[in-house]
Amino acid sequence: MNRIFRSAVFYLVLIIAVVWVFQLYRSGTDRPLKYGSVNQFKQSVEDGDVTSAEFLNKDERITGDLADGGRYEIALPTGTVPDMAEYLESAGVEYSANPQQGSVLLSVLFQFLPIILIIGFFFFLMQQMQGGGNRVMSFGKSKARLVTKDQPKITFSDVAGLDEAIEELQEIKEFLEAPQKFQAMGAKIPKGVLLFGPPGTGKTLLARAVAGEAGVPYFSISGSDFVEMFVGVGASRVRDLFEQAKANAPSIVFMDEIDAVGRHRGAGLGGGHDEREQTLNQLLVEMDGFDVKGGVILIAATNRPDILDPALLRPGRFDRQIVVDRPDLTGRVGILKVHTRGKPLSKHIDIEVLARRTPGFTGADLANVVNEAALLSARFNKTEIGMDELEEAIDRVLAGPQRRSRIISDREKKVIAYHEAGHALVSHALPNTDPVHKVSIVSRGRALGYTLTLPTEDRFLVSRSEMIDELAMLLGGRVAEEVVFDEVTTGASDDIMRCTKIAKQMVTQYGMSSLGPLALGENEGQPFLGRDFGHVKDYSDEVAAKIDAEIHRLVEEAHQEARDIVTRHRDKLDALVEVLMEKESVDKEEVAEIFAEVAKIDPHGTAEKAKRRGGKVEPDDASAGEAGAKRQTPRPSPRPSLGEA
């Protein structure tokens, strides 16, 4: 019931009802004149049609009742009111000598009341939009959710795989618990902490763990909650949020997806002072106005730190920036232990094996794997979660659920088998590729089949030789189709796209071509469309032609190397296809057994091959580190094959 009375719709309906009643009353009282002249009125009096009369002396009018139940009203000439009273008395008509003094006031009120109500309702809405009033349509109020110490608490024991980030946040917790220790040393606690990293790595969980450890109120809000269609609402909500936080100090404000309001100013096409920039300006002011001893700390999270405004990242606002990256092997083991805690697990489950099978997985991915395994176990009425369910859950997260209902002809099934076998054979024969973990022609998600290769350890650098072998492995499926069927299908479209992208990066970003260590096209790929118009291509048309030629050369050499491998070991390719047609899925042990006689290629076997691979020199500069990071950060996905569903 309270929600009804606090609704703006209720008040709007109430105003409409009041206006309707007043208009109805007015229509009942303001009737047209019954008589056009005094003589007509006197004739009705003589005929006995008038039963009562009431003098309105101020307006010199008469109103009253008629014998037929109606009412009348007639205006009198100036100064004739006393004569009319004598006439009515002589005619035996009762009349009232006490006139209505407020008739003019009521008339004016009825005339202007609708306009007054509409203007009042407009000012009421404006007041609520600015945050005043009793929260009816309070646009300017913050939408932050307050998590108090009475609610279920999350601590650092619930966070695994983020030891470095936890260590950085420990002193935030200690400051909130005992600020005197830091103030005695003259130290200033960071006003803001920015957590950035890939989605699903636990940034929100870390912020809640800090609040849970310190036992302070925790305000949680998303960056998109500040943006509305009304101008000024975002800035008003920022002010209200920090007012609430200061009133509950010491406290933590967590702002998720801060890039929604913290995006670089002046990067759009219009360059106008839009609502989002007003919100950002207010946020900057609030962070600058923090009382160092106030005990309010802002923790923000984003996946895109590169697009944030520099004013937001300067010291004094976000003093500390913490990378929350994908976990390594040890971190994945810890995360799996946290998510399997309290679940009925089989005695044969090896957490470390699962962790090795999931390189590049985030905490959210691993939580999804455990949940999918639990769902599969419940679906088949099992009493505990087994290794088979966890393996299937990993495949579901990587490539999607199986689509056995998809009807594939025997010929297409054979083409898929040769395509995946080509990937597996080339990957097995090359010296710098990851081992083949599984080959399947079972349709999953959008893929008709997949070849899954997994690294034996976490790596952070990628060499030129590894990228060249990656190109050949990606083209192995298409080459197998060429060799066996003497034609190609659309199934290699994604392989070609990825192959071209890697070759382009080698030439334009990593300096792994004959053009030398040059970064070409560094202005391309700007996250802001407006900035692209202010830049020109930083290389000539002649260099552009050389870039195209280098990309083409790298892809063609990789294609030829894959063709040599498939042609040389055609019998092993046929053997794997035969097993795939029978079993549909082959694991790493069977693949290794079939390819036992396929020797690894020696990268230094010929002068030409050694020159093409650039030896085995591992990159050790900053750009190589970036290359390794880009290789490591994507989750290792199954090799896409034969198009999409």
N, C-alpha and C positions, 0 to 999 in steps of 0.2 A: 504493500500500500504506500509506503514512504517513497518508493521509486516512482510511483505514478504522480505523486504531488511534486516531486523534484524534476519531473520531465517538462521540457519546454513546450511539447505538444499539448500538455494539459492546460498550461496557461494560455496558449494560443486559442484553444477551443473555448476556454472560459471567456476570453475577450469577445470572441465572435458571438457567443450566446448573450452576453450583456448588451452588445450593440443591437442584436436582433430583438430583444425584449423592449429596449428603449424605442426602437423604430416602430414596433407593434403598438406600444402605448401612445406614441406620437400620432400614428395613423388613426387611433381610436378617438383622440381628443381634437385633433385639427381637422374637423370636417369642413366641407365647403359651405358657403352661406345658403341657408334655406330660402331666404327672401332677398330679393334684389332691391326692394324699397321699403320705406316705413309704412306706406299706404297698404302694400300687400300684407305686411305683418299685422296691421290693425284689422284688416279684413279677416285674417285667420283668427284673431282674438274674438271678433264678433261672432264668427262661425263656431266657436268653442273648440278649435283645434289646438290652442295653446293651453297647457295645464299648469306651468310654472315658469318663473322668470328669475334671472339673477343678474344684477347690474354689475358690470365691470367698469367702475367710474373712471379709473385711470385712463382706460382706452376708449371710454364712452361707447361701450358695446353692451349688448344684452345676449345672454345665452340661457337655455332652459330646455324643458322636455315638452314633447308633443303628445297629443292624444294617441297617435298610432305607435308610440314607443320610441320614436326617433328623437333626435336632438336638433336644435337649431342654434344659429348665431347670426346677429345682425348688427351692423355699425349704425350709430345714431348721429345725426347732425350735431355740430358743436353747440353746446348750451341747451340741448333739448332733454337732458336726462330728468330734471324735475317734472316737466310736462308729461313725459312718458310714464313716470311713476304714478301721477294722478290719474292718467288714463287707465292704467292696468288696475288701479284700486277701484275705479268706478265700474270697470268691466268684471270685477270679481275674480281676477287672476292673482294668485298668491305670488309674491316676489320677495327676494332677499335684498336687504339693505346693506349687507356686509360684503363688499366686493373682494375678489381674489387679488391680493396685492402682489403676489409673486408670479403672475402669469408670464410676464415678459422675461423674467429670469429663467423660468423653466423652458421657455421657447428657445432662448439663446443656448441653454445647456444642451437641449436635445439636438440643436442644429450643429454644434461643434464637438459634441462628445466623441463621435467616431474618430475624428481627426486627432483629438487629444490622446485617445487610447493608442492609436497607431504610433504617434510620436513617442509616447511613453514606452511602448514595447521596443521601439528601435533603440532608445537610450539604455534600456534594460539589457538588450543583447550586447551592446558595445561595452557596458560595464563588465558583463560576464566574460567577454572575449579578452579583456585586459586582466582577468584574474581576480576580480573583486566578487562580492556577493557571497552567496551560500552554495557555490559549486554547481548551480544549475547552469548547464551549458558553459562550464568554466574552461574555455579554450586555452586560456593562458596558464592553467595549472599543469604542473609536471605530471607525466604518466609513469614516473619511476615506481617500481615495486620495492617496498621496504621489507628486507629479510632481517628479522631480529634474532637475538640469541635464544629466544624461546622455541624457534623452529629447528628442524633437523639440521645438525651442524656438519659441514664438510671441512676436513682438516688435511694437512699435508700427507697424512698416511693414506688418504684416498687418491693421491696423485702419484703416478709412477712414470718413470722414463724421462723426467724433466728435472734431474738433480741440479743442473746449473741454474735453471730459472728459479727453482725453489731457494737455492742459496742466495740469489740476488734479492728475493722477496723476504727473506728472513728478517732483515733489519727493518723493513716496513712494519712487520708484525711486532718486533721488539719496540719500535718507536710508539706504536699505538698502545702497547701494554705499559711501557715505562718511559714516557718522553723526557723525564727529568734527567736521565742518564745522558742523553744526547745534548740536551740544553746546557748541562753543566760543562760540557766540553766545547760549547760554542758551535756545535754542529747544527746544520739545517737539514731536515729530512726532505727528500725530493717531493715537490708539489704534485708531480704527475709521473706515472709510470706507463709507458707504451709497450704493450705486448704485440708482437707481430710475427706472423708465420703462416704456413699453409692452413687451409680450413681443417677443422677437426683435430687439431693438435693439443687442445686442452687449455686454451687461453681463458675462457670463461670459468672453467673449473679452477684454475690457478687463482683467479681473483676471489672466488668464493672461499677458497681454502685460506687465503690471507685473512679474510673477514672472520671465518670460523675459528682460526687459531687465535686471533686477537680478541675475539668475543665482542665485537663492536657492530653497530647497525650497518647494514649493507644495502645501498640503493642501486638497483639494476635498471638500466634503460638502454634502448637501442638508438642509434643515431637518427634513424628514420622517424622516430617518435617526435622529433622536434619540428619537422617540416609539415606545414599545413597549407591550405589554400588561402588562409587569411594572412595578410601582411602583419608582421610583428609578433605573431603567435610563438614562433620558434624562440626568439629572444626572450619573450616573457616566460616561457617554460624553462629556459636555462636559468634565469634569475630565481624562479621559484624552486628549482631543483637544489641550487646551492644554498638557498635560505633554509630549506628543510635539512640539508646535510649539516649546516652550521648549528641549527637548533638541536641536532642529535649528536653533536661532536663529543668525543672523537668518532669518526665514521669514515666509511669508504664509499665512493661513488664509482660505479663500474659502468662505462659507456661502451657497448658493443657496436661493432661496425661504425667506428667514428668517421670513416671516410665519407659517410653519407652527408655529414655537415662540415667536415674538415678538409674538403677538397680544395686544391690550389685556387686562390682567387684570381680573377682576371684571365682565366684560361678558356672561357667560352667564346663563342662567336660574337655575341652581343656585347659582352663586356659590361653589362649593366649591374647595378647594385641590387641584386635579387634577394629574395627572402632567405635563401640558404646562406648567402654571404652575411646578412644581418645576424643570423644565428651564430655563425662562426665568430663574428666580431664580438658578440656578447660573451661567447665562451672564452675568448682571449682575455677580455676584461675581467671576467670572474676568476680566471686562473692567476692573473696578475694581482688581483685583490685579495688573494688568500692570506689569511693571517698565519704566519709561520708557526705560531703556537696554538692555532685553532684546532689542529688535529683532524682536518679534512684532507683526504688524499684521493686524487682522481686516478683511476686505473682504466685505461682504454685499450681496446683490441681492434686490430684490423688485419686484413689479408693484403692490403695495398699500401704499404708505407711510402711508396714512391710518388703517390699522387697527393699526399698531405701537404698543406700549406707550410712553408718554412717558418712562419711566425709561430706555428703551433709546436714545432719541434725544437725551438731554441731553448737553451738553458734558462731556467726560471719558470718554464711551463712543464714540458715533458723532459725533466732532467735525466731520466733514465729510460733507456730503450733496451728491451730484453727480447732476444730471438727465441721463439718457441718453435723449434724445428721438429721434423719427423724423428721418431726415436730410433736409436741403433738397436743392435741385437739384444744387448743387456736390457735396454729400456723396453723392448717389446716383450721380453720374458716377464718383466715386472708388471707391465700393463695387463698381460694375459692372466697373471696370477690374481690381480685385483678384480678383473671381470669374471673370473671363474670361481671366485670366493663364494661359498655358500651354495654352489650348484652341484648336483649329483654327477660326478665325473667317474668315468671308468678307470680302473687301475692301470690300464695299458696306455693311457694318454701321456705323451711326452711333450711338455710345454716348450722345451728348447727346440724340438723338431718343428713345432708349429711356428715358433718365432723365426726360424731359418727359412720357412716357406713363405714368410710374409715381409720381405724387405720392402721398405718404402711405405708400408702401411702406417696410417696415423692411429692415434688412440681411438678415434671414432670408428675407423675401419675395423680395428680389432674388437671393439665392443659389438659391432654389427656381426662379425664372424661368430662370436660366442652366442649371441642371441639367435642367429640363424640356425646354429647347431642345436640349440635347445628346442627351437620350433620343429626342426626335422625329427628330433627324438620323440617329441610329444605326438607328432603326426603319425609315427609308426608305433605308438603305444609302448615305447621303451621306458625303462625305469632309470636309466642313466645315459649320459652323453658319452658317446664313443668316439674313437679316432676317425672312423668312417664319416660320421656326421660332421666333424670339424673339417675334414678334408673337402667334403662336398660344400660346406659353407664357404670355404676359401674360394672354391671355383665359382660359386654363386656371386660372391662379392666382386671377383675379378671380371667375370664374363657374363653374369646374369644366370637366371634359372634355365634349366634344360627345356628345350622345346621339341619333345619327341612327337608331338602331334603334327609337326610340319612334315608333309609328305615330299620326299626328295626321290627323284628317279634314280635308277641304278647307274646310269651314265654320269649324272651330275654328282652322285655320291663318289664315284671313282675319280672324277676330276678334283673334288675336294680332297680326297685322300692323297692324290699325287701332289697337290698344292702344299698341303701340310707336311708331307714327307720331304718335299723339296726344302722347306724351311729347316726341318730337323737335320737333314743330311748336311747342308751347307754349314749350319751352325756347329755341328759335331766336327766337321773337317777343319774348320778354321781355328787358328791358335788363340785368338783374342776375343772369343765370344763366350757368353755364359753357357753353362751346361744345360742341356735340354731336360726339363723336369717332367713334362707331360705332352703328349700329342693326342688330339681328339678330333673326331669328325662329327661329334654330337653337337647339334645346333644349340647355342646358348645366346640368349639376348638377341642382338642384331647380327652376330657372327654365325656363319654356317659351320665353322670349325676353328680350332686354334692350336697354336704351338706355344707352349709356355716355357720360357727360359728364365732361370733364376740364378743370381750371382751366389758364389760360395761365401762371400764376405761383403761387408759394407765398404763401398768405395766412394772417394770424393774427388778423384782426378780421372780424367779420360784421356787416353793417348790417341795420337793420330792413327796408329795401327788398329786400335779398337774401333774407331769410327769407320775406318775403311772396311773392316770385317763386318761391322753392323750393316753397312750398305749392301754387301754381298748377301748377307743372311736375309735381309728384307726382300731382295730380288730372287731368292731361291725358289719361292713358290711359283712365280711367273715363269722362271726358266724351266722348271719341271714340266709345266704345261706346254711350253714350246717344244721341248725335247720329246715328250711322250705323244702329244696329240697334234703337234705341228701347227698349233694355233693357240691363241690366248683368250682369256675370258675377262669379264669385268671384275672378277674377284680380287685382283691385285691392285685395285684403285687406291686403297688406303696405304698399302705397302709403298706404292710409287710416291704418294704424297709425303709420307714420312722420309723416304729415301731422298727426295728432292730437298726437303727442309734441312736434313742433316748436311747434305753436300753444300747447300747455300751457306749454312753456318760455318762450315769449315773454311770457305773461301772469304766470306765477308766479315766474320767475327773473330775467328780463332787463328787466322793467318796460316792455315795448313794447306797452302797451294803455292804455285809458282809465282803468284803476285806478291808473295812475301808477307811479313807481319804488318799488315795494314788493316785498320778497322774501316770498312767501307759501308756507307749508308747508316751512319750512327744517328742521323736525325729521323730515320724512319721508325715507324711503330710508336709514335708519341701517344700517350694515353689521352691527350687533349686534342680535339679536332681543331680548335682555334689556333694552336701553335704550329700545326703543319703548314698553314698558309704563310707563316713568317719564315720558313726555311726553304732552301733550294737544295737540289741534289749535290752532294759534296764530292762527286767524281764526274769525269767527263764521259761522253758517249763512247769514246774509245775504250776506256776502262770498263764501262758497262758491257761492251762486247767481249772483253777478256774474261769478265766474271761469268758470263753465260757460257763461254767456251770451257772454262775450268770446271764449272758445275757439270756440264755435259761430259767432260773427260772423266771425272770421278765416277759418275754413274755408269758410263759405258765400261770402264775398267772393272768395276764391281760386277756388272752384268756378265762380262766375259769370264771372270774368275768363278762366279757361281755356275756358269754353263760348263766350264772345264770340270768342276767337281761332280756335277750331276752326270755328265757324259762318262767320266772315268768310273763312277761307282753306280752305274745304272742298275746292276743286279741287286745291290743293297737297297736301292730306292724301291724296286719292285717287291723285295721281301717285306719292307715295312708297310707298304700299301696292302699287301696280302693280309697281314696281321690286323691292320686297321679296318679293312672290310669285314673281317670276322668279329673282332672285339669292339670296334668303334673307338676305344681309348687305350693308349699304351703308356705305361709309366716309365720312369727314367731307367729302371733296371732292365726292362725289356728292350728299350731303345739302345742302351749300351751294349747289350748282348748281340743285337742285330748288326750294329755298326762296329763290332769288335775289331774287324780287320781293316777298318777305315782309319788310316794313319793321319795324324795332324799334319797340316801343311807347314813346311819350314819357311818362315818369312824371309830367310836369308838364302833360300835355295838357289835363286838366280839373281844376277846383278839388276835385271830389270825389275823383279819383284821387290828386291830390297830398296831400290830407289823409289818405287811407287809407294811403299809403306813407310819410307822415311826411317828405316831401322826400328829399334825398340826404345828410342829415347822418350822418356816420360816428361811431360811438361811440368815445369816447376815455377812458372811465373803467376802473376795475379790473374791474368786472363784465363789461364788454364784452370785455375781454381774456380773461376766462374763457370767454365765449361763443365767441370766435374760436378759443381753444385746443380747445374741444370740437368745433368745426367742422373744425379742421385735423387733429386726431389720428386720427379714423377713416380707414381706407384708403378712397379713393373707389371705391365698388363700383358695378357695373352696376345700372341701375334695375330692380328686380325686377318681374316682370310675370306676370300670369295665373296666380297661385297657385303651388303647389309640386307636385313630382312625388309 
